[in-house]
Amino acid sequence: MRAITLIIVSVLLTLAVAVGANVLLEQIDRGIPVALIFEEEGPGAALGQGLKQTLLRVIDDCREQKVARYHPIVLSPANVEGSVQKAVEAGAVAVLGGGTSTFTGKLLLAAEKERISLISPTANSRRLAVEGDRLYRIRSSTGARRLGRVAADQGFTDYIVLADQDNYQYVDSFLPDFIEAHGEEPLAVMRLRRGLDREEIIRLLDSRIRFRGALLVLPDFYASLTVQLLRDFWPGLTIYLSDWGVSGQSMQLMGTPGPGVRGISFSMPEGEDHLGPLVERLTERYGSRPVFDHLASAHAALAMLDQAVQKGGPVRGGVAAALSAMDRVDHWGWNFAVDCCGDGRQPIYLVEFLQGRWQTVEVLPPLPLGGP
């Protein structure tokens, strides 16, 4: 009887070890947990959802190529504080999230409370540049000062501003910088919730403002529609777009507005050379070419995270320590400086809409560390 009991116990222990090993292997196979929290509504919805989908595809490609193994935890942005708490409970080493600066600011408050690092691919308001916080960004600047100087040099004058009403963190950072660098106050500033519509056009016509140019600080979808309407009612108008409006989507929707539509971008419309093989794999797998602005931003953000994981280990505290000590991202083909606020210094692409697509006109080098 005793022998039988020992045999039974031995079998049960073996099974328990086997089950435990299988559970451990399954956890290892799933990868390092990372939370994804992006906008689903409002002016940042298109940007947020585009970034989320692109990140999921890049994470999947990393697994297929055996470059890195991450387990994405997609959480709702409806309750930001609750979602960040769930991320921590699920063991996430960091949060990838925030397309617009305003939503990223809200996400940061929750991340600070839960003591978890936050990496944003696109939020770039200078209001979010704070040394010692838990936010790390791929972009340290809106590029407004650069665009303002370029516009002034190109004779952009007597202009109006059409800006988004809701993404105040971004707009209230971009506009003062542009105006100061340009050296001329706009004739009027219109805050819009859904871009330019018939009522706003009537207001402009009735105002009898004699403007020769327009600066658009709007989401890409509304920016492209606004360009069309402005050109219909005011032919020959010179139009500048902030980086928020220059995207693959605006390129598809812009139509044929004619010359004189310019802007800036932090992603080269023609594509980054080191992302070429990735673009080919994603195009083959999903049947469509990735949007240039989403792909570069998402890939760079994941590269920043993976570099931190490599240096600090796959744990929340290690990633936080590695990010806080990071002065450069040199990973997966990216090579850019990171300033004291944890924000990347990226080149700016001056672009113009020609022959149905955004084309790079000039590449401006990254701002020096400590620059505006």
TORFI-461462 format. One line per 5 residues: their letters; for each residue z, y, x of C-alpha. Coordinates in Angstrom, 3 decimals. Layout:
BEGIN
A) Z Y X; ...
This chain:
BEGIN
MRAIT) 0.000 0.000 0.000; 0.920 2.337 2.822; -2.398 1.648 4.560; -4.311 2.391 1.362; -2.382 5.644 0.941
LIIVS) -3.227 6.698 4.504; -6.883 5.917 3.915; -6.902 7.978 0.699; -5.163 10.903 2.414; -7.598 10.688 5.325
VLLTL) -10.593 10.735 2.969; -9.164 13.683 1.033; -8.539 15.626 4.243; -12.073 14.889 5.430; -13.483 16.103 2.133
AVAVG) -11.338 19.227 2.248; -12.492 20.029 5.777; -16.101 19.401 4.757; -15.803 21.631 1.699; -14.097 24.348 3.756
ANVLL) -16.807 24.116 6.405; -19.506 24.379 3.754; -17.847 27.459 2.247; -17.606 29.035 5.708; -21.249 28.215 6.440
EQIDR) -22.276 29.702 3.109; -20.390 32.906 3.925; -22.010 33.070 7.346; -25.411 32.415 5.831; -24.972 35.213 3.310
GIPVA) -24.564 37.682 6.131; -22.425 40.726 6.846; -21.534 42.482 3.576; -22.843 46.045 3.213; -22.681 48.103 0.014
LIFEE) -25.667 49.987 -1.411; -24.886 52.877 -3.788; -27.716 55.205 -4.785; -28.545 57.562 -7.646; -30.006 56.084 -10.808
EGPGA) -30.405 59.248 -12.880; -30.813 62.980 -12.462; -32.975 64.824 -9.907; -32.226 62.288 -7.172; -33.088 59.159 -9.175
ALGQG) -36.563 58.612 -7.718; -35.336 59.157 -4.174; -32.219 57.034 -4.617; -33.967 54.092 -6.223; -36.806 54.228 -3.719
LKQTL) -34.356 54.095 -0.831; -32.391 51.237 -2.406; -35.466 49.079 -2.992; -36.779 49.783 0.493; -33.433 48.912 2.079
LRVID) -33.343 45.609 0.215; -36.802 44.770 1.528; -35.964 45.775 5.084; -32.738 43.731 4.967; -34.744 40.752 3.726
DCREQ) -37.295 41.233 6.517; -34.515 41.383 9.131; -33.253 38.027 7.883; -36.758 36.513 7.952; -37.378 37.811 11.472
KVARY) -33.879 36.699 12.568; -33.124 40.206 13.775; -29.964 40.727 11.705; -28.307 39.097 8.718; -26.815 41.353 6.054
HPIVL) -25.605 40.635 2.549; -26.392 43.681 0.354; -23.882 44.415 -2.408; -25.663 46.651 -4.917; -23.195 48.750 -6.900
SPANV) -23.570 51.179 -9.790; -23.334 54.926 -9.091; -21.961 55.620 -12.591; -18.363 55.335 -11.368; -18.532 56.359 -7.729
EGSVQ) -14.846 55.887 -6.945; -14.720 52.483 -8.644; -17.874 51.297 -6.893; -16.602 52.249 -3.441; -13.349 50.455 -4.212
KAVEA) -15.328 47.334 -5.170; -17.247 47.615 -1.896; -14.015 47.502 0.075; -12.675 44.587 -1.980; -15.921 42.674 -1.340
GAVAV) -15.462 43.098 2.409; -18.293 45.586 3.001; -18.298 46.936 6.562; -19.874 50.224 5.399; -21.653 51.908 2.510
LGGGT) -25.337 52.793 2.706; -25.907 55.414 0.083; -26.666 58.832 -1.166; -30.214 60.129 -1.364; -29.477 63.727 -2.333
STFTG) -26.846 65.840 -0.641; -24.953 66.509 -3.877; -24.498 62.828 -4.739; -23.685 62.008 -1.114; -20.913 64.609 -1.189
KLLLA) -19.344 62.871 -4.189; -19.757 59.490 -2.528; -18.068 60.785 0.613; -14.902 61.764 -1.271; -14.539 58.173 -2.480
AEKER) -15.367 56.770 0.971; -12.661 58.931 2.568; -10.115 57.695 0.035; -11.001 54.030 0.648; -11.344 54.519 4.436
ISLIS) -14.867 53.139 4.700; -17.822 54.581 6.617; -20.774 56.061 4.702; -24.325 56.262 6.110; -26.878 58.384 4.245
PTANS) -30.590 58.001 5.046; -31.685 61.399 3.691; -28.834 63.779 2.757; -29.263 66.767 5.068; -27.399 69.802 3.719
RRLAV) -25.571 71.634 6.501; -22.600 71.778 4.116; -22.059 68.087 4.838; -21.950 68.562 8.614; -18.214 68.115 9.186
EGDRL) -16.768 66.749 12.408; -14.304 63.892 12.003; -15.252 62.768 8.483; -16.569 59.315 7.507; -20.129 60.444 6.765
YRIRS) -22.946 59.623 9.197; -26.440 60.912 8.523; -29.916 60.291 9.891; -30.774 63.964 9.422; -28.617 66.884 10.504
STGAR) -30.759 69.673 9.067; -32.889 70.582 6.034; -35.456 72.123 8.363; -35.313 75.328 6.292; -35.005 77.638 9.299
RLGRV) -37.996 76.058 10.986; -40.059 76.297 7.786; -38.995 79.911 7.235; -40.157 80.963 10.676; -43.448 79.096 10.344
AADQG) -44.101 80.592 6.895; -43.435 84.112 8.199; -45.801 83.561 11.142; -48.500 82.370 8.749; -48.245 85.512 6.602
FTDYI) -46.320 84.019 3.704; -45.023 87.044 1.802; -44.370 88.384 -1.709; -43.096 84.983 -2.788; -40.973 83.470 -5.540
VLADQ) -38.629 80.483 -5.321; -38.558 77.595 -7.790; -35.487 75.472 -7.070; -33.695 72.506 -8.607; -30.667 73.428 -10.689
DNYQY) -28.572 70.303 -10.158; -28.760 69.406 -6.458; -26.739 72.476 -5.484; -25.458 71.084 -2.167; -29.031 70.905 -0.918
VDSFL) -30.540 74.001 -2.552; -27.640 76.294 -1.636; -27.986 75.167 1.971; -31.788 75.332 2.137; -32.413 78.722 0.517
PDFIE) -30.128 80.955 2.632; -31.434 79.352 5.824; -35.082 79.804 4.794; -34.613 83.432 3.705; -32.698 84.387 6.851
AHGEE) -35.270 82.807 9.166; -38.206 84.189 7.170; -36.824 87.707 7.102; -37.886 88.578 3.555; -36.029 88.141 0.284
PLAVM) -37.966 86.391 -2.512; -39.178 88.454 -5.459; -37.403 86.059 -7.827; -35.439 82.798 -7.760; -35.782 80.454 -10.741
RLRRG) -33.372 77.528 -11.103; -35.106 74.703 -12.950; -33.779 71.454 -14.364; -37.117 69.655 -14.792; -39.569 71.624 -12.740
LDREE) -41.920 74.237 -14.122; -42.689 73.872 -17.828; -44.509 75.928 -20.464; -41.470 78.078 -21.271; -40.937 78.957 -17.613
IIRLL) -44.620 79.790 -17.171; -44.414 82.191 -20.101; -41.348 83.779 -18.527; -43.227 84.259 -15.278; -46.271 85.708 -17.006
DSRIR) -44.131 88.088 -19.061; -42.191 89.214 -15.995; -45.404 90.620 -14.477; -44.104 89.798 -11.008; -46.973 90.138 -8.568
FRGAL) -46.388 87.230 -6.238; -48.758 85.718 -3.719; -46.722 82.695 -2.704; -44.184 80.184 -4.007; -41.484 78.131 -2.285
LVLPD) -40.605 74.909 -4.107; -37.208 73.290 -3.524; -37.714 70.534 -6.081; -37.799 66.711 -6.273; -41.191 65.263 -5.354
FYASL) -42.200 64.382 -8.934; -41.515 67.850 -10.318; -42.821 69.514 -7.181; -46.223 67.857 -7.589; -46.471 68.836 -11.271
TVQLL) -45.357 72.374 -10.466; -48.054 72.710 -7.800; -50.691 71.773 -10.367; -49.409 74.285 -12.939; -49.075 77.094 -10.425
RDFWP) -52.622 76.585 -9.226; -53.897 76.487 -12.820; -52.332 79.842 -13.719; -52.349 81.521 -10.309; -55.389 80.240 -8.356
GLTIY) -55.282 80.721 -4.598; -51.485 80.879 -4.460; -49.943 79.809 -1.135; -47.286 77.155 -1.771; -44.613 75.763 0.529
LSDWG) -42.548 72.650 -0.249; -39.180 71.651 1.152; -38.839 68.174 2.646; -37.570 66.936 -0.751; -41.005 67.545 -2.246
VSGQS) -43.090 66.038 0.563; -43.318 62.315 -0.114; -45.564 59.409 -0.894; -45.076 60.007 -4.610; -46.055 63.672 -4.491
MQLMG) -49.085 62.642 -2.445; -50.157 60.295 -5.246; -49.522 62.829 -8.035; -50.675 66.091 -6.475; -54.307 65.758 -7.482
TPGPG) -56.672 68.231 -5.790; -54.827 71.559 -5.609; -57.020 72.924 -2.831; -55.954 74.367 0.530; -52.762 76.290 1.082
VRGIS) -50.171 73.675 0.043; -47.834 73.112 2.992; -44.402 71.753 3.749; -42.165 69.856 6.123; -41.181 66.228 6.445
FSMPE) -38.797 64.172 8.577; -41.152 61.177 8.309; -44.668 61.246 9.690; -47.073 60.773 6.744; -49.452 58.831 8.981
GEDHL) -46.654 56.373 9.792; -44.310 55.802 12.729; -45.915 53.713 15.486; -42.899 51.441 16.001; -42.833 50.610 12.275
GPLVE) -46.418 49.312 12.256; -45.603 45.561 12.344; -42.914 46.037 9.670; -45.379 47.881 7.439; -47.861 45.027 7.789
RLTER) -45.272 42.385 6.902; -43.953 44.274 3.893; -47.464 45.044 2.660; -48.430 41.382 2.920; -45.235 40.211 1.219
YGSRP) -45.041 42.745 -1.622; -48.687 43.671 -2.078; -48.277 47.401 -1.572; -47.815 49.671 1.416; -44.243 51.033 1.688
VFDHL) -43.784 54.733 0.910; -43.695 56.503 4.274; -40.639 58.686 3.604; -38.497 55.863 2.190; -39.344 53.338 4.891
ASAHA) -38.560 55.478 7.924; -35.304 56.797 6.443; -34.078 53.388 5.251; -34.985 51.612 8.478; -33.302 54.267 10.644
ALAML) -30.115 54.098 8.546; -29.952 50.315 8.868; -30.622 50.621 12.607; -27.658 53.001 12.922; -25.458 50.531 11.052
DQAVQ) -26.626 47.523 13.074; -26.034 49.339 16.346; -22.467 50.031 15.201; -22.013 46.383 14.208; -23.282 45.233 17.604
KGGPV) -20.811 47.493 19.403; -17.803 47.307 17.084; -18.154 43.895 15.492; -18.804 42.901 11.854; -15.585 44.419 10.498
RGGVA) -14.939 47.708 8.727; -12.642 49.131 11.401; -14.943 48.161 14.257; -17.968 49.722 12.582; -16.016 52.913 11.898
AALSA) -14.897 53.164 15.526; -18.424 52.526 16.825; -19.957 55.128 14.511; -17.392 57.766 15.464; -18.143 57.183 19.161
MDRVD) -21.929 57.074 18.748; -23.886 59.836 20.489; -27.325 58.258 20.203; -29.185 55.722 18.094; -31.252 53.589 20.450
HWGWN) -32.057 50.537 18.377; -35.024 48.835 16.671; -37.476 51.355 18.133; -35.483 54.440 17.134; -34.237 56.834 19.785
FAVDC) -32.518 60.017 18.641; -29.380 61.940 19.508; -26.335 62.011 17.244; -24.259 65.196 17.234; -20.490 65.662 17.042
CGDGR) -20.616 65.462 13.234; -22.256 62.035 13.348; -25.665 63.357 12.285; -29.018 62.503 13.850; -31.337 65.075 15.383
QPIYL) -34.836 64.322 14.170; -38.237 65.928 14.843; -39.778 67.902 11.989; -43.362 67.373 10.888; -45.238 70.399 9.597
VEFLQ) -47.660 69.027 7.027; -50.462 70.254 4.804; -52.012 68.633 1.751; -55.644 68.008 2.680; -58.220 65.587 1.252
GRWQT) -55.730 64.073 -1.165; -52.933 63.303 1.288; -50.249 64.849 3.440; -51.443 65.334 7.001; -49.406 66.316 10.040
VEVLP) -50.344 69.720 11.419; -47.680 70.071 14.100; -44.650 68.165 15.369; -41.587 70.253 16.155; -39.043 68.693 18.529
PLPLG) -35.494 67.981 17.332; -33.036 70.837 17.319; -30.821 70.867 20.430; -27.257 69.636 20.032; -25.184 72.520 18.740
GP) -28.252 74.236 17.238; -28.478 75.446 13.603
